[in-house]
């Protein structure tokens, strides 16, 4: 029988390598790093709907009970989720008039937590224009 036997040095090396691979694999699966939690995902496009109808559509597609706030800054209207303060809001959808319709920009902090619900609502409502 020609069975290869591991020498103590080879065995130690394999155990150390296996431990290192396991440690790296477990760390790479963590999506909840502080950088990820603080990141913003975004989406932009155009819609033929007026800003009120578009933002109403977005609001209607969010989970019932989601705190939403609408504000106007010049010609731009925005829907904020979570807080009326743009710096604290968990999401923002801005609508600005352009020739022939409106441009929208949607930003969502920590979109991975709810699978991008606000971004999905912004996209779906733009498709129904």
Secondary structure, 3 states (H helix, E strand, C coil): CCCCCCCHHHHHHHHHHHHHHHHHHHHHCCCCCHHHHCCEEEEEEEECCCHHHHHHHHHHCCCCCCCEEEEEECCEEEEEECCCCCCCCCEEEEEEEECCEEEEEEEEECHHHCCCHHHHHHHHHHHCC
